[in-house]
């Protein structure tokens, strides 16, 4: 069940974490970038450092699609890593963990490394921060509203844990613990909800300037119910879940759920509804057109985005991380709105 440790998982969980942090403390190999900071040297995030947001923005929800090595290409499956840091600077073959060295900043934090598994289902993914824990905590608290202390959400793979580097007091880690297969599977064999992924600019569980909280109780209940009782209805293994957000106005939100992992990705809209009637208000719900063998789904009616309604037929795809096809304002960078 979600939030509980699988009884056979803990010994390997601890061993992997210890191995990971020990590996991170080792000297960089000859493939590492030159000019790497010496151990014990605290970093500030320079204004000209590479912005790692395309890679790390999903870290607060641990919905880290593509954070593994594609065995066919021998490169990271994540497109940003594949393009900008395709080769690891360190590999722990025993624990199946690769380390990618970099100099960048994310949300005011200097980031030196990211770690990800060389196989898809290995326990740890995360980022090494060039600040001691006591200095990283206030930055994380200001940016995310909490310090990510660990606990059930961390063990279930829904949130990272901020922790000290045991080998270097001037460094810290923000790590996600991916549940092993079966950890979020109930006694009937179905997958449970395992976290929300917001791949565009967002504050917490809302797209930036949207009033919709996709982590609220109605959304979580609808996702859990769909995973328990519905079959995939889009592109082989995805569920499109409609959630009544303001039924008095016939408004619904739409969340895409991966039935293999329980990860949920909300469509970046405030609501979709039917077309407006004579009085200017919708007189019914909009229509979702989808199929389990279809690479696109379409919404017929009206979309509410950024306080503006737009009527028509809007079609979307999904590449495993982000939506494709029709672009809403919430999908655009902040400077372009």
N, C-alpha and C positions, 0 to 999 in steps of 0.2 A: 504494500500500500504506500501511497505517496507520503513522504515525511518520515518513513521508518527505514531503518537500516536493514538490508538483506543480511540474514544471519551468517552467511559464509563469506561475506564481502569484506569485513573489517580488516583481517590480517593483511590481505593484499593491498587494501586501501592505504593502510599505514605504511607498509613497505614501499609502495610507489611514491608516496609523498616524501618520505625520507630520502629515497633515491633521487627524486627530482631536485630537491633542495641541495643535496650534496653535489649533484651534477652541475647545478647552476653556480656553485662556488668555485668550480675548477677553472683553471686558466683557459682562455679562449684558444681555439685551434688556429692554425695558420690561415684558415679561411675567414676568420673574424675580421671585421673592419679595423683598419689602423686607427690609432688615436683613441682607443677605447679607454674609458676612465679607470684609474687604478682603484682597487678595493679600498674602501674607507673614505672616498671622496664624494661628498654629497653633491647632487646636481640640482640646478634650477632649470625650469623648462624655458629654453631660449626662444625669443620671439620668432627666430628664423628656422626653428626646428621643424622637421616634417610633421604635418598634422596627421595623426594616426586614427582619426575618427572613422574613416571607411573600414578600418580593420576592427576597432575596439568598441564602437558604439553599441554593439550587442552584448558586451561583457556584463553589464549590470543585470541582465536577465539570463545570462549563460546560454542564450540561444545562438550558439557559435557554429552556424552552418559553414561547412567548408574548412573547418579547423582540423584537418588531418592531411596526410600525404596520399595523393592519388598514386596508386601503385602502377598504373598504366603510363603515366607521364613522369613519375618520380619527382613531382613538384607538389606544392601545397594546392589543395582543391579550392581554397579561397582565392578569388580573382585578384584582390589587392596584393596578397602575399606572392602569388605566382608572378605578378608583373614587377614587383618592387624588391622582393627578397626571396628569390626562388630557391636558394640553396641554404640549408641550415649551417650554422657555425659549429654546432655540436650535436651528436646523436648518441643516445643511450639505447643501444640495440637490445639489451637485456630487458629493460622496462618499456621499450617501444615508444620513446619520447624524443622529439627533435626540438632543438633550441635555435631560434632565429634571432641574430643580433641586429640591433638597429639603434639609431639615435633619433628620437622623436618626442612629441608631446601630445597629450590627450587630456582634455578637460583640466588643464593646469598642472598635470602630473608629468614629470620626465619619465619616459619609458625607454629601457635599455634592451629588453629581450621579450620575446613571447615564446611560450612553450606549447606544443601541440603533439598529439599522438601520431606515430607513423602508421597506425592502424585506426580504423574508424571508432571502435568501441574500447578506448582506454581511458583511465579515470580522470586525468588532469589536463586542463587547458588554462592559460592565463598569461599575465604580464608581470614582468619584473620592473619595479618602480625605483628610480634613483633617489629615493628619500628614505630616511629612517621612519619606522612605524609611527612615532609620535608626531612627525611632521606631515606624513601622508594622511593621517586620520582627519585633521581639520579640513583639508582640501576635499577629501572624499565626502565628508559630512556636508560641506557647503554645496557641493555639486549634485549629490544624490540623495540628500536628506537622511542618510544613515551611514554607519561606519562598516557595514557588512561584517558583523562579528562572527558569523557562522551559525551553526544550529541546524534545525530540521530543513530549512529552505536550502542551505548549502549542501547538505547530505543528499537531498532529493534532486540536486542539479538545477534549482530555480534561481539561485543567487550565488555570487562569488563570496569568498572569504578574504578579508584583508589580514595579512599576517606578517610578522617579522621574518627576515631572512636569518636563519639560525647561524649562518657562517659569516655574515657581514652586517654589523649593526647599522650601517649607513644605507641599507637597502631593505625593501619590503616587497611583498607579493600580493597580487589580487588574483586568486585562483578559483576556477570552477571545478567542481567534482562531478563528473558525468556519471550518473547511475549506471551500473552494469546491467546487461540484459536481464530482465526479470525483476529489477528493483522497483519499477513502477507498474508492474503487471499484477492485476488482482488475481484472486483464486480462480476466476473464470477464464483467465487467459487474455483479458482485454487490457489495452494500454490506458493509463490514466493521464490526465492533463499534467504536463511537466514544465510549463513556463510560457511566458509571452515574449515574442520577438517583435520589436518595432524597428524596422530597418531604415526609417527616415528620421529627420529631426524630431525629437520628442522630449517631454518632461515627464519623468516617471513612466506611467502606463498610458499617457495621452500624447497624441501627436501635437507638436508645438502649436499652441493657440486653439486647439480643439477642446471642447468641453467634455468629451467622452472619455471616461475612465475604463479602459478595456480589461482591467484587473478587478473590477468590482464584482460583487457577489452574483448578480444576474448573468454576467458574461461567463464567469467560471462555471456556474451551474449549468448553463446551456452547453458549454463545451464538454463538460463531464458527461452530461446526459447523451449528447450526440456520440461521443466515443463509446459509450456503453451500449447504445441501442441502434445506431445507424451504420450503414455500410459506406465506403468511399463513394463520392459522387462527382469527383473531378480528377482527371489526369492520373488514373490508376490507384493512387494511395492517399489522396487528399479528401478531406471533408470540408465543404462550405457550410458553415453554421450561421443561420440567420437569428439575430437576437432582437427581440422587441425592446426598443429603447424608449420610444414615446408612442405607445400604441394609440393614444387619443388623436395623434396626428398621422397615424399609419407609417411611422418612421421605424426603420430597422437598421442595425449595423450588420456587418458581415465579417466573419472571422474564418480564415483558412487554417485548418488543423492537419498536421501530418500524422496519419494514423500509425506510422511506424515508430514515432518518437513521442507523440503527445504534445509537440511544440505547436503553438498557435501564433499566427501572424494576422493581425487585423488589417482589412482593407483601409487605406488612408482616406476615409470620408467621415463626415459626422453622421450621415444617415442616407438611406435611399428609401424612396417612397414612390407612390403612383403619380401620374401627371396631375397637374392642378385642374380643378373643375372651374365652373363659371365664377365662383366666389373667390378664386385664387388659392384655395386650399385643396390638398389632395383628398380624394373621395375613396381611396383604396390603396392597397399595398402595391409596390412595384413588383416586377417579375424577375426571378432569377432563372436563367437558361444555362444549364450545365449538363455534363454527361461524364461518366467514369472513363470513357475512352477519348474525351475531348481535351485538347491542349489549351483551350480558352473557355472562359465562361463570360456571360453577358448579363448586364442589368438593364432592364427596359423600364423606364419611368423617369424619375428625377433624382439627381444626386445633390445632397446638401454638403458643401465643402466651403470652409472659411466664410461662413455666414451667407453664402450665395447658392441659390438653386440653379441647376442646369438640367434641362429636359432632353431626353434622347435615348439612344441605345448605346451602352458603353461596354466594351469588351476588354478583358484582362487575361494575361497569362501569368505564370509564376515560374521563376528560374531556380527555385530552391532556396532563394534568399530574399528576393525582391519581386514586386509585381512588374509585369511588362504590359505593353499595349497602351490603353488610355492612361494619360497622366493627369493626376489631380494636383491641386496646388500644394497639398501636404507632401507630395513626392519631390517637390522642387527644393533646391537649397534655399536657405533663408534669404540670401541676398537677391535671389531672382524673383521673389514674390512681390 
